[in-house]
Amino acid sequence: MTIISHLTHRRTISLATGVLLIAFVLALGGCGKKPRTVDPPQGSEADRFPQTYPNPATDPAPGKTGSGLSFP
């Protein structure tokens, strides 16, 4: 075994160890403690979810123009 092949092998082992270490850290970070419930943001009491799309109360019927921009 020459010095160059020894250094190349060592670099490969170091790279593989680094990749495994980063993968382990990312997997461990994804296992954090998560809350059971999340409070909605302020001012969202008026929002209704899920909604039907398109909303027949606010969107025009097919073939009719809306009040917004018209596209060619």
C-alpha positions in Angstrom: 0.0 0.0 0.0 1.5 3.3 -1.0 1.2 6.6 0.8 -1.2 8.1 -1.9 -3.6 5.1 -1.8 -3.5 5.2 2.1 -4.4 9.0 2.0 -7.2 8.4 -0.5 -8.7 5.6 1.6 -8.4 7.7 4.7 -10.2 10.6 2.9 -13.0 8.2 1.8 -13.5 6.9 5.3 -13.5 10.5 6.7 -16.1 11.6 4.1 -18.3 8.6 4.8 -18.1 9.2 8.5 -19.0 12.9 8.0 -22.0 12.1 5.9 -23.3 9.5 8.4 -22.7 12.0 11.2 -24.7 14.8 9.4 -27.5 12.3 8.6 -27.7 11.2 12.3 -27.8 14.8 13.5 -30.6 15.7 11.0 -32.6 12.6 12.0 -32.2 13.4 15.6 -33.2 17.0 15.1 -36.5 15.8 13.5 -37.4 13.9 16.6 -38.0 17.0 18.8 -40.8 17.4 21.2 -43.9 18.6 19.4 -46.9 20.3 21.1 -50.3 18.5 21.1 -52.2 21.5 20.1 -51.2 24.7 18.3 -53.1 28.0 18.9 -54.2 29.8 15.7 -52.7 33.2 14.9 -54.5 36.3 16.2 -57.3 37.6 13.9 -58.1 34.2 12.4 -61.4 33.8 14.1 -63.2 35.0 10.9 -61.4 32.4 8.7 -63.3 29.3 7.7 -61.3 26.3 6.8 -61.6 24.1 4.8 -63.4 26.1 2.1 -64.8 25.1 -1.3 -62.9 26.4 -4.2 -64.0 28.3 -6.2 -66.3 30.0 -3.7 -69.7 30.5 -5.5 -70.5 33.5 -3.3 -67.4 35.5 -4.4 -66.3 34.0 -7.8 -68.2 34.6 -11.0 -70.1 31.8 -12.8 -68.4 30.3 -15.8 -68.7 32.5 -18.9 -69.4 35.7 -16.9 -66.8 38.3 -16.3 -65.7 39.2 -12.8 -65.0 42.6 -11.3 -61.3 42.1 -11.4 -58.8 42.3 -14.2 -59.6 40.8 -17.6 -57.1 38.8 -19.5 -57.0 38.5 -23.3 
